[in-house]
Amino acid sequence: MMYLFILGGLLLLLLGGEALVRGAVSVARKLNISEMVIGLTLVGFGTSVPELVTSLQAVDQGAVGIAIGSVVGSNIANIFLVLALAALVSPILVNPKALARDGTVMLAVTALLCTLLWFDQFGRTAGLVLTGLLIAYLVFSLIADQKQDSPPARLHSAEGEAVDVHYGLVAGLLIAVAGLAGVVIGANFLVTGAVSLARSYGISETVIGLTIVAIGTSLPELATAIVAAYRKRADVALGNIIGSNIFNILGILGITALVSPFSVRGDITADALAGGETVSIISSVDAGALVLSACLLMLFAMTGRKIARWEGGVLLLGYITYMGLTFNLIPALNLIPNG
């Protein structure tokens, strides 16, 4: 039964997330909202809704490992898996000026997340700060991108235009609502099945969150990236991935911490029982993969004006290596104190 819950949850997250984005974009067009605004907000946030709902439901059920693991794992998978596969399908042409601002923001918020993980700060204050930073980033981007011929504005417009839907206002609303309902139900199924799987096989909930749940919630980005690469518009997929990673950290973790504060130091090892020391459920390997993926993305994107197939292969090799480390197929050292 737990496998049916997981598969059904993943399917509903994929279909629901796609319907939500398409319905919301269609409604926005009927309201004469610009493609630039659609690309910056609805597309970026819409593809992150599965992670948001999954994290909220996981924390509500006490499965913090799945909540934080799904965000960290999704950001890693977005680059090492989704972007890698897109680059293997078609080399990704890059405009460095278009990615400089958002890419820098992505690196900065990734560093911020690592700092929060180090000090285990996911209370309401941190949630308020993260959510505030997201709002500030969106407002700044909207103001800066009012000049429609700027590289970032053209990229965000292309992201909006990539969602080729033109439903009526009522139809768009119904599709968006149905998609949101599908995401909520799918997230509930996925979390329930993932928790059961972890407990049945003695696997850490965090590992399940970093792998199965993270890949599942990254399916909307994967579908968008593959289609964009096939249409020779993989640059749009690259912008979407950067935006999604920013939303994941600032929006998902921010809202989750605001609604239900949590701690990532929940496990007490046998060796630390005497001193009462706790261990971070996000290891140095996870944090290292998160930082490395973001750095490699920017390195490949800002040099050579394209992400070549061989670079996609390097990214994919990074994900295979990370999976090997996660499942202890490759030995690793944990460098985080008490973690």
Summary of the structure (lengths in Angstrom):
residues: 339
radius of gyration: 19.2
end to end distance: 33.5
largest distance: 64.1
contacts: 1308
relative contact order: 0.22
helix: 76%
strand: 2%
